[in-house]
Amino acid sequence: MDSISEERIKNILDSADVNYSYKLAKELETIRSNPVLGYRSAGSEAEHKAGELILDRMKEAGFSNVRKDRVDVDAWEFKRAVIKACADGEERELQLGAYQTNYVTDGYESVQIVDAGKGTLEDYEELERLGISVEGKLVMAEINQREEWWINFPVYQAKLKGARGFIAVQAGGYGEVAENALNAQDIAGPSDAPAFSISRSDADCIKKCMAQRTDDVGNDRECTVLFDAYTKVMPGASTYNIVGEIPGENPDRMILLSGHYDSYFSGFQDDNTAVSMLIEIGRMLIKSNYKPHNTIVLCAMAAEEWGVINSKYDWSTGAYEEVFTVHPEWKGKVIADLNFELPAFAHGNKDYVRSTYEYRNFFRRILKEYPGNLHEAYPDGVGTKAPIQTWSDDFSVAISGIPSTVNEFAGGKFMESHYHSQYDSDEFYDERVYLFHHKLYAYILLRLDGMIVAPIDFTTLCDELLHRFDRDICDDRSAADELVQAVTDLKLEALRVNEVVEGRNCPERAFTGADDGYSYDGGAGENHGVRARDNDDMRIESELLKAFALAQDTLVTLNWQDDVLFPYETAMNDVVFLGKAIDALSSEKDIDKPLARIKNALNWIYRIDNNQYAFKFEKAVYEYFTGYVLNQPRERLKWGYGRIIHHENLFDVVRSLIDKLKAMDENVDVSHELSVLIQARVRQQNYLVLDVRNTTQYVKEITQIIHNCLY
């Protein structure tokens, strides 16, 4: 094995060539489906061409076993969407973005556009009162997908009203950088409900057109334009993840580097620079004649932005298929995935390495040992976060049983301003940040490669399981106490295993029980790789990876906003929110103010599961997007399958309370709604007890597995 010194590490890090990475990222920009806007979408001709370019660059870099792994996806081609409209006596040509839906014209067609406000049920009711029909027309409506609702809800509402298509005006949340900014996201809905995106400035042009046509149509809410579009979804297609390897002395033990090469618009930051960086990190190892202990697998993922029709979980399709279908055998063999997203831009004053809980302490430790300056690109240095979120491919990889990490990218202003817009370009390229990430993640890779046993540590998971659990909310105190004891037992067992693992990975480093579990005697990497792995090393690591996979299978659930939760959290939160709503409706404090009580109750109901959508859309919309989560098979739901539990449908209560609020009757009776909420709270309390007991059993099973590491 290759013993690596601090000097050797420095030489490898100093070999980083960000000019190579930058040029490759720019080269990828030139491959596009839409000649004006860009786009390299799942299964498109542009994505395939980009894949061939990456394949060639991996071969040129000297990687081994360079190949195309075929993955099944639904494909999307978006070639154009252009409106010609007259405003202020001048014809203007407006470029629109598109979502993953079907709308193909044979050249320009005349079509009417109706201003539908925000595209909610109330907006259509207002149009009906004005005598305006949307049947067979395009509707245009404002949307803020970060603060209000996702695009699929108003799009499907428009479809139910008979509209021919929907045009979203980016009113905030995304694309805030400029008035002419477009935005693109995954549609998370059916392909036969066409949807497009228009900038705020171009929407103003359409509204001017409407104002000028008042005499012709009798209102200022619609006008006629010319529209030419080609957006087509093709189910049952395929695309390719591009894979290369740097062979290691342990061919069956691997470290994965990943990033995606599909994109909206030009995709410079998201994610051209990530794919380019992972290739350059591989080149750094080869240029330095580094012989890894483990096989380094470099994977450029396709179909990250979108890849499956009519699914809430329609992104990260390529990665999901890679680890669950193409290479399920990677589970138990890949000790870590380093995934990269938007690495050439500073998303704040402090950088973070985000990982699964089980690797957080490892990253805390090696960041302290990083040989460079952690403040050279970020004034406040670099920290760690956990757990993995659903925004990127590392979530799909993690739930397959592979411990994963990603450079933190989702918390900065960039996400609201430039993300998924035509302003994602090299105008906002930061070479300092890009070089820093090359070096930091190459260093992390080297340190992981030197681990005799994967540094999987369950203590952070235990701390979070206890931190997030409020035992006072659970009516079954014995069940609550049993969970607390089970987690405590798991942590004690994990601490014992950590001591053994640390002794095998770094004999000179003593386990102390400090914040990250370790003291810091000895130099970084000095003794890494000085001995071959023995049977005990492999047995311990195998059990740790098995325990990690079980934790991902059993302890990772999602809410309707795609946040990562423990199994007991959804019911626990719903019990609290339902209790607050019940208290509001039955409050003696406001006994003479029933309308105020209704408003207060609705504020709490809004936070329960997906019931926020009951406030603004008709029942058919709500039920459609509830059922397609709860009732579709695994092949459609992918990484989200089975991870939402115990849905509470309060649509009828919401609409009833809203109707009573509108009636302005101070003598209104809310006893029926109160009864429904009380029954719902009892139901959720029963779910909570069940989930607490199930979590206890899962924790005990994980404890038993890691106990096997020691015997």
C-alpha positions in Angstrom: 0.0 0.0 0.0 1.0 3.6 -0.6 1.9 5.4 2.6 1.2 9.1 2.1 3.0 11.9 3.8 2.0 15.5 4.4 4.4 16.6 1.7 2.8 14.1 -0.7 -0.6 15.3 0.1 0.5 18.9 -0.5 2.0 18.0 -3.9 -1.2 16.3 -5.0 -3.4 19.3 -3.9 -1.0 21.8 -5.6 -1.4 19.9 -8.9 -5.1 21.1 -9.2 -5.6 22.8 -12.6 -8.8 24.8 -12.4 -8.2 26.2 -15.9 -8.8 22.6 -17.2 -12.0 22.4 -15.2 -13.2 25.8 -16.2 -12.6 25.1 -19.9 -14.5 21.8 -19.7 -17.4 23.5 -18.0 -17.5 26.1 -20.7 -17.3 23.4 -23.4 -20.3 21.6 -21.9 -22.2 24.9 -22.2 -22.1 24.7 -26.0 -24.1 21.5 -26.1 -27.8 22.5 -25.9 -31.3 21.5 -27.0 -32.6 25.0 -27.2 -30.2 27.2 -29.3 -31.2 30.3 -27.4 -31.6 29.2 -23.8 -29.6 26.0 -23.5 -31.0 23.0 -21.6 -29.5 19.5 -21.6 -32.4 17.4 -20.3 -32.9 13.7 -19.5 -32.5 11.5 -22.5 -32.2 14.4 -24.9 -29.9 14.5 -27.9 -27.9 17.2 -26.1 -27.5 15.1 -23.0 -26.3 12.2 -25.0 -23.7 14.5 -26.8 -22.5 15.9 -23.5 -22.1 12.3 -22.2 -19.9 11.5 -25.2 -17.8 14.5 -24.5 -17.3 13.5 -20.8 -16.6 9.9 -21.9 -13.8 11.2 -24.2 -12.4 13.5 -21.4 -12.3 10.6 -19.0 -10.4 8.5 -21.5 -8.0 11.3 -22.1 -7.4 11.7 -18.4 -6.2 8.1 -18.2 -9.1 6.6 -16.3 -9.7 2.9 -16.6 -12.9 1.0 -17.5 -14.4 4.1 -18.9 -18.0 3.3 -19.9 -21.6 4.4 -20.4 -23.9 2.8 -17.8 -27.4 2.8 -19.4 -30.3 3.9 -17.2 -34.0 3.9 -18.0 -35.6 7.3 -17.8 -38.4 9.3 -19.3 -36.8 11.7 -21.8 -37.6 15.3 -22.5 -36.6 17.5 -25.5 -37.2 21.3 -25.2 -36.2 23.1 -28.4 -38.2 26.3 -28.3 -41.0 28.3 -26.8 -41.5 31.8 -28.3 -44.3 34.3 -28.1 -44.8 37.1 -30.6 -46.9 39.9 -29.0 -47.7 43.5 -29.8 -47.3 46.1 -27.1 -46.9 49.9 -27.5 -47.4 49.4 -31.3 -44.3 47.2 -31.6 -44.1 43.4 -32.1 -41.9 41.7 -29.6 -40.4 38.2 -29.5 -40.5 36.7 -26.1 -38.4 33.7 -25.1 -40.1 31.3 -22.7 -38.7 28.5 -20.5 -40.5 25.2 -20.3 -41.3 22.4 -17.9 -41.3 18.7 -18.7 -44.6 18.5 -20.5 -46.0 18.1 -24.1 -46.7 21.1 -26.4 -45.7 21.0 -30.0 -46.8 23.4 -32.7 -46.3 23.4 -36.4 -44.8 26.9 -36.6 -46.5 29.9 -35.0 -50.1 29.5 -34.0 -52.6 32.1 -32.8 -53.6 31.6 -29.2 -55.3 33.6 -26.5 -53.6 34.2 -23.1 -55.7 34.9 -20.0 -54.3 36.6 -16.9 -55.3 34.2 -14.1 -53.8 36.1 -11.2 -52.0 33.4 -9.1 -53.7 30.5 -10.7 -55.7 29.5 -7.6 -59.3 28.3 -7.4 -60.4 31.8 -6.2 -58.7 33.3 -9.3 -60.8 31.1 -11.7 -63.9 31.9 -9.7 -63.2 35.6 -10.2 -62.7 35.0 -14.0 -66.0 33.2 -14.1 -67.7 36.2 -12.4 -66.2 38.4 -15.1 -67.5 36.1 -17.8 -64.0 35.1 -18.9 -63.4 31.5 -20.0 -60.0 29.8 -20.1 -61.2 26.9 -22.2 -58.6 26.2 -24.9 -56.5 29.2 -23.9 -53.1 29.7 -22.3 -53.3 31.0 -18.7 -50.6 33.2 -17.2 -50.2 33.4 -13.4 -47.7 34.5 -10.9 -45.9 31.9 -8.8 -43.4 31.8 -5.9 -42.3 28.2 -5.5 -40.1 28.7 -2.5 -42.7 30.5 -0.3 -46.1 29.3 -1.6 -46.7 26.2 -3.8 -44.9 24.1 -6.4 -45.6 24.6 -10.1 -47.6 21.4 -10.5 -50.6 22.6 -8.5 -51.6 25.7 -10.5 -50.7 23.8 -13.7 -53.1 21.0 -12.9 -55.7 23.4 -11.7 -55.5 25.1 -15.1 -55.8 21.8 -16.9 -59.0 21.0 -14.9 -60.4 24.3 -16.0 -59.9 23.4 -19.6 -56.8 25.6 -20.3 -54.5 24.6 -23.1 -51.4 25.4 -21.1 -50.0 27.4 -18.2 -47.4 30.1 -18.2 -45.7 30.8 -14.9 -44.5 34.3 -14.0 -41.6 34.2 -11.6 -42.9 36.5 -9.0 -40.3 35.6 -6.4 -38.6 32.7 -4.7 -36.5 31.9 -7.7 -35.0 33.9 -10.6 -34.9 37.1 -8.4 -31.7 38.3 -10.0 -33.3 40.4 -12.7 -36.7 41.3 -14.2 -35.9 39.4 -17.3 -34.9 36.2 -15.5 -36.5 32.9 -16.4 -36.7 30.0 -14.1 -36.9 26.2 -14.6 -37.8 23.5 -12.1 -39.0 19.9 -12.2 -42.7 19.8 -13.0 -43.7 17.0 -10.6 -46.9 16.5 -12.5 -48.4 14.9 -15.6 -47.0 15.6 -19.0 -50.4 16.4 -20.6 -50.7 19.6 -18.6 -48.4 21.9 -20.5 -46.4 24.5 -18.6 -43.9 27.3 -19.5 -42.0 30.0 -17.7 -41.9 33.7 -18.5 -39.9 36.5 -17.0 -41.5 39.4 -15.1 -40.6 41.9 -17.7 -42.0 39.8 -20.5 -45.2 39.2 -18.5 -45.5 43.0 -18.2 -45.3 43.1 -22.0 -48.2 40.6 -22.2 -50.2 42.6 -19.7 -49.7 45.7 -21.8 -51.0 43.8 -24.8 -54.0 42.9 -22.8 -54.6 46.5 -21.8 -54.4 47.6 -25.4 -56.9 44.9 -26.5 -59.6 45.9 -24.0 -61.9 47.3 -26.7 -61.6 44.1 -28.8 -62.3 41.5 -26.1 -64.2 43.6 -23.6 -61.7 43.2 -20.7 -58.1 43.7 -19.8 -57.4 40.1 -18.7 -56.7 38.5 -22.1 -55.1 39.0 -25.5 -54.2 37.1 -28.6 -50.5 36.3 -29.4 -48.6 34.0 -31.7 -47.0 31.0 -30.1 -44.4 28.5 -31.4 -43.2 25.7 -29.1 -41.5 22.3 -29.1 -41.5 20.6 -25.7 -41.9 16.9 -25.8 -41.8 14.1 -23.2 -40.9 10.6 -24.3 -41.7 7.8 -21.8 -39.7 4.7 -21.6 -36.4 6.1 -23.0 -32.9 5.7 -21.8 -29.8 7.8 -21.1 -26.3 7.1 -19.7 -24.3 7.7 -16.6 -20.6 8.2 -17.6 -18.2 6.2 -15.4 -14.5 5.9 -15.1 -12.2 4.3 -12.6 -8.8 4.7 -11.0 -8.0 1.1 -10.0 -7.0 0.5 -6.4 -5.2 -2.3 -4.6 -8.6 -3.3 -3.1 -10.7 -3.7 -6.3 -13.9 -4.6 -4.3 -13.6 -1.5 -2.0 -14.5 1.8 -3.7 -14.9 5.5 -3.1 -17.4 7.3 -5.4 -17.1 10.8 -6.8 -20.3 12.1 -8.5 -21.9 15.1 -10.1 -24.5 15.5 -12.8 -24.2 16.7 -16.4 -27.8 17.4 -17.4 -28.8 21.0 -16.9 -31.3 23.8 -17.3 -30.1 26.7 -19.4 -26.3 26.6 -19.8 -25.8 24.9 -16.4 -22.4 26.4 -15.8 -22.6 26.3 -12.0 -25.3 23.6 -11.9 -23.6 21.3 -12.6 -20.9 21.7 -15.4 -18.3 22.9 -12.9 -19.0 19.8 -10.6 -18.5 17.3 -13.4 -15.4 19.1 -14.5 -14.1 19.2 -10.9 -14.6 15.5 -10.3 -12.6 14.7 -13.5 -9.9 17.1 -12.5 -9.6 15.5 -9.0 -9.1 12.2 -10.8 -6.5 13.8 -13.0 -4.7 15.2 -9.9 -4.3 11.6 -8.6 -3.0 10.3 -12.0 -0.7 13.3 -12.6 0.8 12.7 -9.1 1.2 8.9 -9.7 -0.9 8.3 -6.6 -1.8 4.6 -6.3 -5.0 4.4 -4.4 -5.7 1.7 -1.9 -9.3 1.5 -3.1 -10.8 1.8 -6.5 -11.9 5.4 -7.2 -15.1 5.5 -9.2 -15.9 8.7 -11.0 -19.5 9.0 -12.2 -21.1 11.8 -14.2 -24.8 11.3 -13.5 -27.5 12.0 -16.1 -31.1 12.9 -15.4 -30.6 14.7 -12.1 -32.8 17.6 -12.7 -35.7 15.5 -13.9 -36.2 12.0 -15.3 -39.6 10.5 -14.5 -43.1 11.6 -15.6 -45.8 12.5 -13.1 -44.0 11.8 -9.9 -43.3 14.0 -6.9 -39.8 12.5 -6.8 -39.0 13.2 -10.4 -35.4 14.4 -10.0 -32.2 12.4 -9.2 -33.4 9.7 -11.5 -30.1 8.9 -13.0 -28.3 8.5 -9.7 -31.2 6.4 -8.3 -31.1 4.0 -11.2 -27.3 3.8 -11.0 -27.2 2.6 -7.4 -30.4 0.7 -7.2 -30.6 -0.9 -10.7 -27.3 -0.8 -12.5 -25.0 -1.4 -9.6 -26.9 -2.6 -6.5 -23.7 -4.5 -5.6 -22.0 -1.2 -4.7 -23.9 -1.4 -1.4 -21.4 -2.8 1.0 -18.5 -2.0 -1.2 -18.5 1.7 -1.7 -17.4 3.3 1.6 -18.3 6.9 0.6 -19.8 9.1 -2.1 -18.4 12.6 -2.5 -21.1 14.4 -4.6 -20.5 17.9 -6.0 -23.0 20.6 -6.7 -22.4 24.2 -7.8 -18.8 24.2 -6.5 -17.5 27.4 -8.2 -19.5 30.0 -6.3 -19.4 31.0 -2.6 -22.9 30.5 -1.2 -22.1 32.4 2.0 -19.2 33.5 4.2 -18.9 30.0 5.6 -18.6 26.7 3.6 -20.0 23.4 4.8 -19.4 19.8 4.2 -22.9 18.2 4.4 -23.0 14.5 5.0 -25.1 11.7 6.5 -25.1 11.7 10.3 -22.7 8.8 10.4 -19.8 10.6 8.7 -20.2 14.0 10.4 -17.6 13.4 13.1 -15.1 12.1 10.6 -15.4 15.4 8.6 -15.2 17.5 11.8 -11.9 15.8 12.5 -10.2 16.0 9.2 -11.2 19.6 8.6 -9.1 20.4 11.7 -6.2 18.5 10.0 -6.6 20.1 6.6 -3.1 21.3 5.6 -4.3 24.4 3.8 -6.1 27.5 4.9 -9.8 26.9 5.5 -10.4 30.6 5.3 -8.8 31.3 2.0 -12.1 31.3 0.1 -14.6 31.6 3.0 -14.0 34.3 5.7 -15.6 32.1 8.4 -14.0 28.9 7.3 -15.6 25.5 6.8 -18.0 23.6 9.0 -20.1 20.4 8.8 -23.8 19.8 8.5 -26.1 16.7 8.6 -28.2 15.0 7.4 -28.1 14.7 3.6 -31.1 16.5 2.0 -33.2 15.6 -1.0 -32.0 18.4 -3.2 -29.3 16.4 -5.0 -28.0 13.0 -6.0 -26.3 12.2 -2.7 -29.7 11.5 -1.1 -30.4 8.7 -3.7 -26.9 7.3 -3.1 -27.2 7.5 0.7 -30.5 5.6 0.9 -28.9 2.8 -1.2 -26.6 2.1 1.7 -23.6 4.2 0.6 -22.5 7.0 3.1 -22.7 10.2 1.2 -21.7 13.8 1.3 -22.0 17.0 -0.7 -20.5 20.5 -0.7 -23.2 22.7 0.9 -24.9 24.7 -1.8 -28.6 25.1 -0.9 -28.5 27.8 1.8 -27.2 30.9 0.0 -28.9 33.7 -1.9 -27.7 32.2 -5.2 -30.6 29.7 -4.9 -33.2 32.5 -4.9 -31.4 34.7 -7.5 -29.5 32.8 -10.1 -30.3 29.1 -9.6 -32.0 27.4 -12.6 -32.0 30.6 -14.6 -30.2 31.9 -17.6 -28.0 33.8 -15.1 -26.3 30.6 -14.0 -23.2 31.5 -16.0 -19.5 32.2 -15.6 -20.3 35.8 -14.9 -20.5 34.6 -11.3 -17.6 32.3 -11.5 -15.3 32.5 -8.4 -11.9 30.9 -9.2 -10.7 31.1 -5.6 -13.7 29.1 -4.4 -13.4 26.6 -7.2 -9.7 25.9 -6.5 -10.4 25.6 -2.8 -13.1 22.9 -3.5 -10.7 21.0 -5.8 -8.1 20.9 -3.0 -10.5 20.3 -0.1 -12.3 17.4 -1.7 -9.1 15.9 -3.1 -7.8 16.0 0.5 -11.0 14.4 1.8 -10.7 11.7 -0.8 -7.1 11.0 0.1 -8.0 10.7 3.8 -10.9 8.4 3.1 -8.6 6.3 0.9 -6.3 5.9 3.8 -8.9 4.5 6.2 -8.4 0.9 7.1 -12.0 0.7 8.3 -14.8 3.1 7.1 -15.2 5.7 9.8 -18.9 5.2 10.3 -19.9 6.7 13.6 -23.5 6.4 14.9 -23.1 8.8 17.9 -24.4 11.8 16.0 -27.4 9.9 14.8 -28.1 9.0 18.4 -27.8 12.6 19.5 -30.2 13.7 16.8 -32.7 10.9 17.6 -32.9 12.1 21.2 -32.7 15.8 20.3 -35.7 15.7 18.0 -37.9 13.5 20.2 -40.2 15.2 22.7 -41.2 12.4 25.0 -43.9 14.6 26.6 -45.9 14.6 23.4 -46.2 10.8 23.3 -49.1 9.6 25.5 -47.5 6.2 26.0 -44.7 7.1 28.4 -43.4 3.6 28.6 -42.9 3.5 24.8 -41.2 6.9 24.9 -38.9 5.7 27.7 -38.0 2.6 25.9 -37.0 4.5 22.8 -34.8 6.8 24.9 -33.1 3.8 26.5 -32.7 2.0 23.1 -31.0 5.1 21.6 -28.8 5.5 24.7 -27.7 1.8 24.4 -26.9 2.3 20.7 -24.7 5.3 21.5 -22.8 3.4 24.2 -22.2 0.5 21.7 -21.2 3.0 19.0 -18.7 4.6 21.3 -17.1 1.2 22.0 -17.0 0.5 18.2 -15.5 3.9 17.5 -12.6 3.2 19.8 -11.8 0.0 18.0 -12.2 1.6 14.5 -10.0 4.5 15.5 -7.4 2.2 16.8 -7.3 0.3 13.5 -7.4 3.5 11.4 -4.9 5.5 13.3 -3.1 3.7 16.1 -1.3 6.8 17.4 -4.6 8.7 17.9 -6.3 8.0 21.2 -10.1 7.9 21.6 -11.1 10.5 24.2 -14.9 11.1 24.1 -14.3 14.7 23.2 -16.7 16.7 21.0 -15.8 14.7 17.9 -14.6 11.7 19.8 -10.9 11.9 19.2 -7.7 13.6 20.3 -5.3 15.1 17.8 -1.8 13.7 18.4 0.2 12.9 15.4 0.3 14.3 11.9 -2.4 14.1 9.2 -2.0 11.0 7.2 1.4 10.0 8.4 0.5 6.4 9.2 -2.3 5.9 6.7 -1.9 2.8 4.6 1.1 1.4 6.5 -0.5 -2.1 6.8 -2.8 -4.3 4.8 -6.4 -4.8 5.8 -7.0 -8.0 7.7 -10.1 -10.1 8.1 -11.2 -8.3 11.3 -11.0 -4.9 9.5 -13.2 -6.3 6.7 -15.6 -7.9 9.1 -16.0 -4.7 11.2 -16.5 -2.6 8.1 -19.0 -5.0 6.6 -21.1 -4.8 9.8 -20.9 -1.0 10.0 -22.1 -0.7 6.4 -24.9 -3.1 7.0 -26.0 -1.1 10.0 -25.8 2.1 8.0 -27.9 0.6 5.3 -30.5 -0.5 7.8 -30.6 3.0 9.4 -31.2 4.5 5.9 -34.0 2.0 5.2 -35.8 2.4 8.5 -34.9 5.8 10.1 -35.1 8.1 7.0 -38.6 9.4 6.2 -39.8 12.5 4.4 -42.5 15.1 4.9 -44.6 16.7 2.2 -42.0 19.4 1.8 -39.3 16.8 1.2 -37.5 17.5 4.5 -35.7 14.5 6.0 -37.3 13.3 9.3 -37.1 10.4 11.7 -40.1 8.1 11.6 -41.8 9.5 14.7 -41.5 13.2 13.7 -44.4 13.5 11.2 -47.0 12.2 13.7 -45.3 14.1 16.6 -45.5 17.3 14.6 -49.1 16.7 13.5 -50.2 16.0 17.1 -48.8 19.4 18.1 -50.4 21.2 15.2 -53.7 19.5 15.6 -53.6 20.3 19.3 -53.0 24.0 18.5 -55.8 24.0 16.0 -58.2 22.4 18.5 -57.2 24.9 21.2 -57.8 27.7 18.8 -61.3 26.6 17.9 -62.3 25.9 21.5 -60.6 28.8 23.0 -62.5 30.5 25.9 -60.3 33.5 25.5 -61.9 34.4 22.2 -65.3 32.9 22.9 -67.0 36.0 21.5 -64.7 36.1 18.5 -65.4 32.9 16.5 -63.9 34.3 13.3 -60.6 35.1 15.0 -60.6 31.5 16.4 -61.2 30.1 12.9 -58.3 32.2 11.5 -56.0 31.0 14.2 -57.0 27.3 13.7 -56.4 27.6 10.0 -52.9 28.9 10.5 -52.1 25.6 12.3 -53.9 23.3 9.9 -51.9 24.9 7.1 -48.8 23.2 8.6 -50.2 19.7 8.7 -48.9 17.4 6.0 -50.0 18.8 2.5 -53.1 20.5 3.7 -51.8 23.9 2.7 -52.9 23.0 -0.8 -56.5 22.7 0.4 -56.5 26.4 0.9 -56.0 27.5 -2.7 -56.9 24.6 -5.0 -60.0 22.5 -5.7 -60.4 19.1 -4.2 -59.6 17.2 -7.4 -56.1 18.9 -7.5 -55.5 18.1 -3.8 -56.5 14.5 -4.2 -54.6 14.0 -7.4 -51.3 15.1 -5.8 -52.0 13.2 -2.6 -52.8 10.0 -4.3 -49.9 10.0 -6.7 -47.6 10.0 -3.7 -49.4 7.4 -1.6 -50.5 5.0 -4.3 -47.9 4.9 -7.1 -45.4 2.0 -7.3 -41.7 2.1 -6.5 -40.6 2.5 -10.2 -42.5 5.8 -10.3 -41.7 7.1 -6.9 -38.0 6.1 -6.9 -36.2 7.5 -3.9 -39.4 8.8 -2.3 -41.2 5.4 -2.2 -42.7 4.6 1.2 -41.0 7.5 2.9 -44.1 9.6 3.6 -46.3 8.0 6.3 -49.6 8.6 8.0 -51.2 11.3 5.8 -54.0 13.3 7.4 -56.6 14.6 4.9 -58.2 17.7 6.2 -59.4 19.2 2.9 -63.1 19.3 3.9 -62.3 20.9 7.2 -60.2 23.6 5.6 -62.8 24.4 3.0 -65.6 24.4 5.5 -63.8 26.8 7.8 -62.8 29.1 5.0 -66.5 29.2 3.8 -67.6 30.1 7.4 -64.9 32.7 7.6 -66.1 34.3 4.4 -69.7 34.3 5.6 -68.6 36.7 8.4 -71.2 35.2 10.8 -70.2 35.9 14.4 -72.6 33.2 15.6 -71.0 30.5 13.4 -71.0 26.9 14.7 -67.6 25.1 14.4 -68.5 22.0 16.5 -68.3 19.6 13.5 -64.9 20.8 12.4 -63.7 20.7 16.0 -64.9 17.1 16.3 -63.1 16.1 13.1 -59.9 17.7 14.4 -60.1 15.9 17.7 -60.6 12.5 16.0 -57.6 13.4 13.8 -55.4 14.1 16.8 -56.4 10.8 18.4 -55.4 9.1 15.2 -52.1 10.8 15.0 -51.4 10.1 18.6 -51.9 6.4 17.9 -49.6 6.7 14.9 -47.0 8.4 17.1 -47.0 5.6 19.6 -46.7 3.1 16.7 -43.8 5.0 15.2 -42.0 5.3 18.5 -42.3 1.6 19.0 -41.1 0.9 15.5 -38.2 3.3 15.8 -37.2 1.5 19.1 -37.2 -1.8 17.3 -35.1 -0.4 14.4 -32.6 1.1 16.8 -32.2 -2.2 18.7 -31.6 -4.0 15.4 -28.9 -1.5 14.4 -27.4 -1.9 17.9 -27.2 -5.6 17.5 -25.4 -5.3 14.1 -22.7 -3.0 15.3 -22.4 -5.1 18.5 -21.3 -7.9 16.1 -18.3 -5.7 15.1 -16.7 -6.4 18.5 -17.3 -10.2 18.6 
